[in-house]
Amino acid sequence: MPHPESRPILFIAGTRPEAVKLAPLVLDLQARGVATRLVATGQHPDMFGAALAGFGLKADIDLGLTAPTPDALVGRLVPALADVIRRALPAWVVVQGDTSSTLAGALAARYAGAALAHVEAGLRTGCDDPHPEEMHRRLVAQMATLHLAPTAAAASALLAEGVRGGVHVTGNSGIDALLLMAARLRRDAALADAAVTPFGHVPRGRPWVLATIHRRENRGRRLAGVLAALAELSADAEILIPVHPSPAVAGPVRAMLGGRAHVHLLPPLPYAGFVALMLRCALVLTDSGGVQEEAPALGLPCLVLRDGTERPEGLASGNARLVGTERAAIVAAVRGLLGDARLHAAMAVPALPYGDGRAAAAINDLLLRPTAASSAQRSGSWSGSGGHRRSARGGGR
């Protein structure tokens, strides 16, 4: 078997957020001359490839596997990914977040005997929602040997569950991606012009309100409440909605809001386009975890369409508020924010509660520590001391 330090680092991902948050790691490793292998599962084929392309990347291996339910997808992915891992002999298998691809990648890595690193470890709501993502996070924590927590609170959640070795606070690589893309938009006029094309027709006379809705637990009655609120708010603002491709979301959105004045249903946007849109909006309504992280960094007031969140740091910084999914509460929150210049200004102060844009370097420093992966494979736990900034240590799990 090749020496661990000469073997590639293998990334497994399948959704757009995974692509965005792993791209900075891959780019940083490539700049260091380290071999990487990026495996696309096929979970979100079009959005995943488009997100990677925004960073000049593409998958090395595309399994192209899809399934109608999370359990079916995990069942198809685990043996296929385990075979890829056994062939690649990676120094590390890296998974990110809490998707079905994440869980399948973690299971495959452990079945194949590979060292497993979990990017964005430790996020917890403390309840069953979001399902199955909360379950996935907890399961992956039992398998990973290197836990890359974005914040001190996430590291504390891992420690509270009995995870000791290998917990490091690194910041969130999604902020790295956001700052990289914002910088590209500023210096590349052609990219910036192309990014705004999908929403270039939206009039500028009234405030723009961005809304993103996709979470499984927000479908049905909850989604109906959100859409009723957006319909009412179209009297106050231009409502821009990049429509998620899931039929369970797209169908109700188009049925309730299609053709309504001042409501603009957009296709799923490339990452550059989405960043450009956030830079132009007065506020965002979202149930997305990634948007909750990105909005504070851009000074975009964020109203969270959920009753709880695994990302409380944005609430603490004052950039985000929980508003739930009831029509009246959403309408009151948006009108209150748009009508109160002082409140809006307070929530629009840029903040970096999720990292300062150096998470990729911090994570890769840990992945590249001499003998780290070989130690993890021998012992089943990774017990390094210290990360790029902070480390939570202990004596086993």
C-alpha positions in Angstrom: 0.0 0.0 0.0 1.4 3.5 -0.8 2.5 5.7 2.0 -0.4 7.7 3.3 1.1 11.1 2.4 1.5 10.1 -1.2 -2.2 9.0 -1.6 -5.0 11.3 -2.9 -7.6 13.0 -0.7 -11.0 11.8 -1.9 -14.1 14.0 -1.7 -17.6 12.6 -1.9 -20.5 15.0 -2.6 -23.8 15.2 -4.6 -25.7 18.4 -3.8 -25.1 22.0 -4.7 -24.2 23.1 -1.1 -21.6 20.3 -0.9 -20.1 21.4 -4.2 -19.9 25.0 -3.0 -18.4 24.2 0.4 -15.9 21.6 -0.8 -14.7 23.6 -3.8 -12.4 25.8 -1.7 -10.8 22.8 -0.2 -10.1 21.2 -3.5 -8.7 24.4 -5.0 -6.4 24.9 -2.0 -5.1 21.4 -2.2 -4.5 21.7 -5.9 -2.6 24.9 -5.3 -0.4 23.0 -2.9 0.2 20.2 -5.4 -1.8 17.6 -3.5 -3.6 14.9 -5.5 -7.4 15.1 -5.1 -10.3 13.0 -6.4 -13.8 14.4 -6.4 -16.6 11.9 -6.6 -20.1 13.1 -7.7 -22.9 10.8 -6.4 -25.6 12.1 -8.8 -27.9 13.3 -6.0 -28.5 16.7 -7.6 -26.8 16.2 -11.0 -27.5 19.5 -12.8 -27.1 21.9 -9.8 -24.0 20.0 -8.5 -22.2 20.3 -11.8 -23.1 23.9 -12.3 -21.9 24.9 -8.8 -18.6 23.2 -9.4 -18.2 24.8 -12.8 -18.5 28.2 -11.1 -15.2 27.5 -9.4 -13.6 26.0 -12.6 -13.9 22.4 -11.3 -15.6 19.2 -12.4 -16.0 15.8 -10.8 -13.3 13.2 -11.5 -15.8 10.4 -11.1 -19.6 10.8 -11.6 -21.6 7.8 -10.4 -24.8 9.3 -11.7 -26.9 7.5 -9.1 -30.4 8.8 -8.3 -33.3 7.4 -6.3 -36.8 8.6 -5.3 -36.2 8.4 -1.5 -33.2 9.0 0.8 -33.2 5.3 1.9 -33.1 4.0 -1.7 -30.3 6.5 -2.6 -28.1 5.5 0.3 -28.7 1.9 -0.5 -27.5 2.4 -4.0 -24.6 4.6 -3.1 -22.8 2.7 -0.3 -21.6 -0.3 -2.4 -20.7 1.9 -5.4 -18.7 4.4 -3.2 -17.0 1.6 -1.2 -15.7 0.2 -4.5 -14.4 3.6 -5.6 -12.6 4.0 -2.2 -11.0 0.6 -2.3 -9.7 1.3 -5.8 -8.4 4.8 -4.9 -6.7 4.0 -1.6 -7.1 7.6 -0.4 -5.3 9.1 2.5 -8.6 10.6 3.6 -12.3 10.4 2.5 -13.9 13.7 3.1 -17.7 14.3 3.4 -19.5 17.5 4.1 -22.7 18.4 5.9 -25.7 16.1 6.3 -27.1 14.9 3.0 -27.9 11.4 1.8 -24.6 11.5 -0.1 -22.8 12.5 3.1 -24.2 9.5 5.1 -23.5 7.1 2.2 -20.0 8.4 1.8 -19.3 8.0 5.5 -20.7 4.4 5.6 -18.7 3.5 2.5 -15.5 4.9 3.9 -15.8 3.0 7.2 -16.8 -0.2 5.4 -13.7 0.2 3.2 -11.4 0.9 6.1 -10.6 4.4 5.1 -10.0 7.4 7.4 -13.0 9.7 7.4 -13.1 13.5 7.8 -16.4 15.3 8.3 -16.5 19.0 7.2 -19.2 21.1 9.0 -19.4 18.6 11.9 -21.4 19.2 15.0 -24.4 21.2 13.8 -27.4 20.3 15.9 -31.0 21.5 16.4 -31.6 19.2 19.4 -34.8 17.8 17.9 -35.8 15.5 15.0 -36.1 18.3 12.5 -34.7 18.7 9.9 -35.3 15.1 9.0 -33.4 13.1 7.9 -30.5 15.6 8.0 -30.3 15.8 11.8 -30.1 12.0 12.0 -27.4 12.0 9.3 -25.2 14.4 11.2 -25.4 12.4 14.4 -24.7 9.1 12.6 -21.7 10.6 10.7 -20.2 11.8 14.0 -20.1 8.2 15.2 -18.0 7.2 12.1 -15.7 10.2 11.5 -12.1 10.3 12.8 -11.6 14.0 12.1 -14.5 16.3 13.0 -14.1 19.7 11.4 -16.5 22.0 13.3 -17.4 25.4 11.8 -17.9 27.1 15.2 -17.2 26.7 18.8 -20.8 25.9 19.5 -20.7 23.0 17.0 -17.5 21.6 18.6 -19.2 21.9 22.0 -22.2 19.8 20.7 -19.8 17.1 19.6 -18.1 17.1 23.0 -21.5 16.9 24.7 -22.2 13.7 22.7 -19.0 12.1 23.9 -16.9 12.8 20.8 -13.4 13.6 22.1 -10.5 13.0 19.8 -10.2 14.9 16.5 -12.6 17.8 17.1 -11.3 21.0 15.6 -12.9 24.4 15.1 -12.0 25.6 11.5 -14.7 28.0 10.4 -17.1 27.2 7.6 -15.7 26.7 4.1 -19.0 28.1 2.7 -17.7 31.6 3.7 -14.5 30.9 1.8 -16.6 30.1 -1.3 -18.7 33.2 -0.8 -15.7 35.5 -0.5 -14.0 33.9 -3.5 -17.1 34.3 -5.7 -17.7 37.9 -4.5 -14.1 38.8 -5.4 -14.5 37.2 -8.8 -17.7 39.1 -9.5 -15.9 42.4 -8.6 -13.0 41.8 -10.9 -14.7 40.0 -13.8 -17.2 42.3 -15.6 -18.3 39.6 -18.0 -19.0 37.2 -15.2 -20.9 39.8 -13.3 -23.0 40.7 -16.4 -23.8 37.1 -17.0 -24.7 36.5 -13.4 -27.5 39.1 -13.4 -29.1 38.0 -16.6 -31.8 35.8 -15.0 -33.1 38.6 -12.9 -32.1 41.6 -15.0 -35.8 42.3 -15.9 -36.9 42.9 -12.3 -37.8 46.6 -11.8 -35.7 48.6 -9.3 -38.4 51.0 -8.0 -39.3 48.9 -5.0 -37.3 46.8 -2.5 -36.3 43.3 -3.6 -37.1 40.4 -1.3 -35.3 37.1 -2.0 -37.0 33.9 -0.9 -35.6 30.4 -1.0 -37.7 27.4 0.1 -36.7 23.8 -0.2 -36.7 21.9 3.1 -38.6 18.6 3.3 -40.2 19.5 6.6 -41.5 22.8 5.2 -43.7 21.1 2.5 -47.5 20.8 2.7 -49.2 23.1 5.1 -46.0 25.0 6.1 -45.2 25.7 2.4 -48.7 26.9 1.8 -48.3 29.4 4.7 -45.0 30.7 3.3 -46.4 31.1 -0.2 -49.5 32.9 1.1 -47.2 35.3 2.9 -45.2 35.9 -0.2 -48.3 36.6 -2.3 -49.4 39.2 0.3 -46.0 40.8 0.4 -45.9 41.3 -3.3 -48.0 44.4 -2.5 -44.9 45.8 -0.8 -41.9 44.5 -2.7 -40.6 42.6 -5.7 -40.5 39.0 -4.6 -37.7 36.9 -6.3 -37.8 33.1 -5.9 -35.3 30.8 -7.4 -37.6 27.8 -7.7 -36.2 24.5 -6.4 -36.6 21.7 -8.9 -38.3 19.3 -6.6 -41.9 18.8 -7.8 -43.1 18.9 -4.2 -41.8 22.5 -4.1 -42.0 23.7 -7.7 -45.6 22.5 -8.2 -47.1 24.5 -5.3 -44.9 27.5 -5.9 -46.0 27.8 -9.5 -49.7 27.0 -8.7 -49.9 29.7 -6.0 -47.5 32.4 -7.4 -47.2 31.9 -11.1 -48.3 34.9 -13.1 -48.8 37.1 -10.0 -47.6 40.7 -10.4 -44.4 41.6 -8.7 -43.5 37.9 -8.1 -40.6 36.7 -10.2 -40.1 32.9 -10.4 -36.5 32.3 -11.4 -34.8 29.1 -12.5 -32.2 27.6 -10.1 -29.3 30.0 -10.3 -25.6 29.3 -10.8 -23.7 30.1 -7.7 -22.3 33.4 -9.2 -25.9 34.4 -10.0 -27.1 33.7 -6.6 -24.4 35.7 -4.9 -25.0 38.6 -7.3 -28.7 38.4 -6.4 -28.0 38.4 -2.7 -25.9 41.6 -3.1 -28.9 43.4 -4.7 -31.7 42.4 -2.2 -33.1 44.2 0.8 -33.6 41.0 2.8 -33.8 37.3 2.4 -36.5 34.8 3.6 -35.0 31.3 3.7 -35.1 27.8 5.2 -31.6 27.1 3.8 -28.8 26.5 6.2 -26.2 27.8 3.7 -28.1 31.1 3.1 -28.2 31.6 6.9 -24.4 31.5 6.8 -23.9 33.6 3.8 -26.3 36.4 4.5 -24.5 37.8 7.6 -21.2 38.0 5.7 -22.9 40.1 3.0 -24.9 42.3 5.5 -28.2 40.9 4.1 -30.9 40.7 6.8 -32.1 37.1 7.1 -35.5 35.9 8.2 -35.4 32.2 8.8 -38.5 30.2 7.7 -38.1 27.7 10.5 -39.0 27.3 14.2 -35.5 26.4 15.1 -32.0 26.3 13.6 -28.7 24.5 13.9 -27.0 27.8 13.1 -27.7 30.0 16.1 -24.6 32.2 15.6 -26.5 34.4 13.0 -29.2 34.9 15.6 -26.7 35.9 18.2 -24.9 38.3 15.8 -28.2 40.1 15.1 -28.2 39.4 11.4 -30.9 36.7 11.4 -34.3 36.1 13.1 -36.5 33.1 13.3 -40.0 33.8 11.9 -41.5 30.3 11.3 -43.9 29.4 8.5 -47.2 31.1 9.5 -48.4 33.7 7.0 -49.2 36.4 9.5 -45.9 36.1 11.3 -43.9 36.3 8.1 -45.8 39.3 6.7 -45.4 41.2 10.0 -41.7 40.5 10.1 -41.0 41.6 6.6 -43.2 44.7 6.8 -41.6 45.6 10.1 -38.1 45.3 8.7 -38.9 47.2 5.5 -40.6 49.9 7.3 -38.0 50.5 10.1 -34.8 51.9 8.7 -33.0 51.6 12.0 -33.9 48.0 12.5 -32.9 47.2 8.9 -29.6 49.0 9.3 -28.9 47.1 12.5 -29.5 43.7 10.8 -27.5 44.8 7.7 -24.2 45.3 9.5 -21.9 42.6 7.9 -20.6 40.0 10.4 -18.6 36.8 10.2 -20.0 34.5 12.8 -19.3 31.4 10.7 -15.7 32.0 9.7 -13.4 34.5 8.1 -12.7 32.9 4.8 -9.7 30.8 5.9 -11.5 27.5 6.7 -10.2 25.6 3.7 -6.6 26.3 4.6 -7.3 25.3 8.2 -9.0 22.1 7.2 -6.3 21.1 4.7 -3.6 21.8 7.2 -5.2 19.1 9.4 -5.7 16.7 6.5 -2.0 17.0 5.5 -0.5 16.6 9.0 2.2 13.9 8.8 0.9 10.4 9.7 -2.6 11.8 10.6 -4.5 9.5 8.2 -2.4 6.4 8.9 -2.9 7.0 12.7 -6.6 7.3 12.2 -6.8 4.0 10.2 -4.7 2.2 12.9 -6.7 3.4 15.9 -10.1 4.2 14.6 -9.9 7.7 16.2 -7.9 10.7 15.3 -6.3 12.5 18.3 -4.4 15.4 16.9 -3.7 18.4 19.1 -4.7 21.7 17.8 -6.2 23.1 14.6 -5.6 26.2 12.5 -7.2 28.2 15.2 -8.7 26.2 18.0 -8.9 22.5 19.0 -11.2 20.6 21.3 -9.3 17.6 22.7 -9.8 14.7 24.9 -8.9 11.1 25.5 -11.0 9.0 23.2 -14.7 8.7 22.5 
